[in-house]
């Protein structure tokens, strides 16, 4: 009877193994597929974050280029206008050019306020205030009511100082974009 019990036990284990085999294999396959799906999801998330970072960097680069250009153009127009004030040769066309540059500067600064880093924004704000003050002093000179420090030479010196400050502003923007002074990237 012992042989019969052993044979019966062996047969039962075989039948149970045959019956459980599909269930266990299905669970194993489900676990492998779940792990694979999770890895694919992580890879997709990493790719999405990478694309978002690149899009943000592109947006920032475009904003900085526009801002840089607008600040430079405004300063150049102020210099040109100041020269014509000094020569007493201001025309409506010159006034219009200065106002266009001034409004482009304001628009670029407004955009930068939404995108720029705190450090870049602080530098832009300093230069914007200096440009605004130079504009005011130039207009006072034109109207014949100059400030005590509002002579042609003093305003011109401030505009030259703004050129150096603009270079510093540009360097800070480049650093914020991850561009080194030698043009390389980390």
Secondary structure, 3 states (H helix, E strand, C coil): CHHHHHHHHHHHHHHHHHHHHHHHHHHHHHHHHHHHHHHHHHHHHHHHHHHHHHHHHHHHHHHHHHHHHHHHHHHHHHHHHHHHHHCCCCCHHHHHHHHHHHHHHHHHHHHHHHHCCHHHHHHHHHHHHHHHHHHHHHHHHHHCCCCCCCCHHHHHHHHHHHHHHHHHHHHHHHHHCCECCCCCEC
